[in-house]
Amino acid sequence: MRTAAISRNTKETRIDVEINLDGTGAYDVATGVGFFDHMLEQLARHSLIDIKVRAEGDTHIDFHHTVEDTGIALGQALSQALGSMSGITRYADTHLAMDEALTRCALDVSGRPFLVWQVEFSRDKVGEFDTELFEEFFRAFAMNAGITLHIANIYGSNCHHIAETCFKAVARSLRKAIEIDPRQAGRVPTTKGQLGG
């Protein structure tokens, strides 16, 4: 099974993550940051990756460390669960609509991390959550998962909807990209013979 468990403990946070890439989208998430929990639940449900997260952080300061370190741990777990990436589809893209908002995600599960973030918010916060932290999460996730990740909000006005389309678009793209392609017959999907840096 393509599973992984990661624990990350620093002076700022304690993060425990478990994932199953071949799950049903089950989630059990508790970070102490309500809106972030809601987004991680969307990530699990729409990627069909089972995700369990327990996070304790210095939220009395702000949510930055908790969000970033959760992205790091989730990314490391994804990388570990993928292993050599043999047989995966590798590339995927999604246009995700939610009411007035439309977001595009394209990604390459390549072992080469990169983030392109073309998303703007008209407000600094959604509830108590700083909108700048969405980029911090996806950067930490992409860098530690070893994926090339492009996220662009094409249009939208409601900040909640924009954020949610980002997470759902990434989820749907991940679902397709990490699926085993029966035509690959277990090969790594590259002419180099291996994926990575």
C-alpha positions as CSV (number, residue, x, y, z in Angstrom):
1,M,0.0,0.0,0.0
2,R,1.1,3.5,-0.8
3,T,1.0,4.9,2.8
4,A,3.2,7.2,4.9
5,A,3.4,8.6,8.4
6,I,5.4,11.7,9.2
7,S,6.1,13.5,12.5
8,R,7.6,17.0,12.6
9,N,8.5,18.5,16.0
10,T,10.0,21.9,16.4
11,K,10.0,24.6,19.1
12,E,7.0,26.1,17.2
13,T,4.9,23.2,16.2
14,R,4.2,19.5,16.6
15,I,2.7,17.9,13.5
16,D,1.7,14.3,12.9
17,V,0.5,13.2,9.5
18,E,-0.7,9.9,8.1
19,I,-1.8,9.4,4.5
20,N,-3.0,6.6,2.2
21,L,-2.8,7.5,-1.5
22,D,-5.2,4.6,-2.4
23,G,-7.9,5.6,0.1
24,T,-11.4,6.9,-0.2
25,G,-10.9,10.5,0.8
26,A,-11.5,9.9,4.5
27,Y,-10.2,12.7,6.7
28,D,-9.5,13.2,10.4
29,V,-8.0,16.7,10.7
30,A,-7.4,18.9,13.8
31,T,-4.9,21.8,13.4
32,G,-6.5,24.2,15.8
33,V,-7.2,26.5,12.8
34,G,-10.8,26.1,11.7
35,F,-10.7,27.3,8.2
36,F,-7.5,25.5,7.5
37,D,-9.1,22.2,8.7
38,H,-12.0,22.9,6.3
39,M,-9.5,23.2,3.4
40,L,-7.5,20.1,4.3
41,E,-10.8,18.2,4.5
42,Q,-11.5,19.3,0.9
43,L,-8.1,18.2,-0.1
44,A,-8.6,14.7,1.2
45,R,-12.2,14.3,0.0
46,H,-11.6,15.4,-3.6
47,S,-8.2,13.7,-4.0
48,L,-9.4,10.4,-2.5
49,I,-6.3,10.4,-0.4
50,D,-7.0,9.5,3.2
51,I,-5.5,12.2,5.4
52,K,-5.0,12.3,9.2
53,V,-3.5,15.4,10.7
54,R,-2.8,16.4,14.2
55,A,-1.2,19.8,14.7
56,E,-0.3,21.8,17.7
57,G,1.4,25.1,17.1
58,D,2.0,28.6,18.5
59,T,-1.3,29.9,17.3
60,H,-1.3,32.4,20.1
61,I,1.3,34.3,17.9
62,D,-0.4,33.6,14.6
63,F,-1.2,30.7,12.3
64,H,1.8,30.9,10.1
65,H,4.0,28.2,11.6
66,T,1.1,25.7,12.0
67,V,0.1,26.2,8.3
68,E,3.6,26.1,6.9
69,D,4.7,23.1,8.9
70,T,1.6,21.1,8.1
71,G,2.4,21.8,4.4
72,I,5.9,20.5,5.0
73,A,4.7,17.3,6.7
74,L,2.0,16.6,4.2
75,G,4.4,17.1,1.3
76,Q,7.0,14.8,2.9
77,A,4.3,12.2,3.5
78,L,3.2,12.4,-0.1
79,S,6.8,12.0,-1.4
80,Q,7.4,9.0,0.9
81,A,4.1,7.3,0.0
82,L,4.9,7.7,-3.8
83,G,8.3,6.1,-3.4
84,S,9.9,5.6,-6.9
85,M,6.7,6.9,-8.5
86,S,6.6,3.8,-10.7
87,G,3.4,3.4,-12.8
88,I,1.8,6.8,-11.9
89,T,0.1,9.0,-14.5
90,R,2.3,11.9,-13.4
91,Y,0.7,14.9,-15.2
92,A,-2.8,16.3,-14.5
93,D,-4.7,19.5,-14.7
94,T,-8.2,20.7,-13.5
95,H,-10.4,23.7,-14.0
96,L,-12.5,23.9,-10.8
97,A,-15.6,26.1,-10.6
98,M,-17.4,27.1,-7.4
99,D,-20.2,29.6,-7.9
100,E,-18.6,32.8,-9.4
101,A,-15.0,31.5,-8.9
102,L,-12.9,29.5,-11.4
103,T,-9.4,28.2,-10.6
104,R,-7.0,26.2,-12.8
105,C,-4.4,23.8,-11.4
106,A,-1.8,21.9,-13.4
107,L,0.8,19.7,-11.8
108,D,3.7,17.4,-12.5
109,V,4.6,14.7,-10.0
110,S,8.2,14.8,-11.0
111,G,10.4,15.0,-8.0
112,R,11.3,18.5,-9.0
113,P,9.6,21.0,-6.8
114,F,8.3,24.3,-8.0
115,L,5.3,26.6,-7.3
116,V,3.6,29.1,-9.5
117,W,1.0,31.0,-7.6
118,Q,-1.3,33.4,-9.5
119,V,-4.0,34.0,-6.9
120,E,-5.1,37.3,-5.5
121,F,-7.5,38.0,-2.6
122,S,-9.4,41.2,-2.1
123,R,-9.3,40.8,1.7
124,D,-6.5,40.0,4.1
125,K,-8.5,37.5,6.0
126,V,-11.1,34.8,5.5
127,G,-12.6,34.7,9.0
128,E,-9.6,34.7,11.2
129,F,-7.3,33.1,8.6
130,D,-4.7,35.2,6.8
131,T,-5.2,34.8,3.0
132,E,-1.4,35.1,2.5
133,L,-1.0,31.8,4.2
134,F,-2.6,29.9,1.4
135,E,0.5,30.5,-0.7
136,E,2.7,29.6,2.2
137,F,0.9,26.2,2.5
138,F,1.1,25.3,-1.1
139,R,4.8,26.3,-1.4
140,A,5.7,24.2,1.6
141,F,3.6,21.3,0.3
142,A,5.0,21.4,-3.3
143,M,8.7,21.8,-2.2
144,N,8.5,18.9,0.2
145,A,6.3,16.7,-2.0
146,G,8.6,17.2,-5.0
147,I,5.9,18.3,-7.3
148,T,5.7,21.1,-9.9
149,L,2.5,22.9,-9.0
150,H,0.8,25.7,-10.9
151,I,-2.3,27.3,-9.4
152,A,-4.1,30.3,-11.1
153,N,-7.4,31.8,-10.1
154,I,-8.9,32.9,-13.4
155,Y,-11.7,34.9,-11.8
156,G,-13.8,35.2,-8.7
157,S,-14.9,37.7,-6.1
158,N,-15.7,35.7,-2.9
159,C,-12.4,35.0,-1.0
160,H,-13.8,31.8,0.6
161,H,-14.8,30.5,-2.8
162,I,-11.4,31.4,-4.3
163,A,-9.5,29.6,-1.6
164,E,-11.7,26.6,-1.8
165,T,-11.4,26.3,-5.5
166,C,-7.6,26.3,-5.1
167,F,-7.7,23.3,-2.7
168,K,-10.3,21.4,-4.7
169,A,-8.4,22.0,-8.0
170,V,-5.2,20.7,-6.4
171,A,-7.0,17.7,-5.0
172,R,-8.6,16.7,-8.3
173,S,-5.3,17.1,-10.1
174,L,-3.5,15.1,-7.5
175,R,-6.1,12.3,-7.7
176,K,-5.5,12.0,-11.5
177,A,-1.7,12.4,-11.4
178,I,-1.0,9.8,-8.7
179,E,-3.3,7.2,-10.1
180,I,-1.6,4.0,-11.4
181,D,-1.7,3.9,-15.2
182,P,-2.2,0.3,-16.2
183,R,-0.5,1.1,-19.6
184,Q,2.7,2.1,-17.8
185,A,3.1,-1.5,-16.6
186,G,5.0,-0.3,-13.5
187,R,7.5,1.8,-15.4
188,V,8.6,5.2,-14.1
189,P,6.9,7.8,-16.4
190,T,10.0,9.4,-17.9
191,T,12.7,8.6,-20.5
192,K,15.4,9.3,-17.9
193,G,14.7,6.1,-16.0
194,Q,14.0,7.9,-12.8
195,L,12.2,10.9,-11.5
196,G,13.7,13.5,-9.2
197,G,16.2,16.4,-9.1
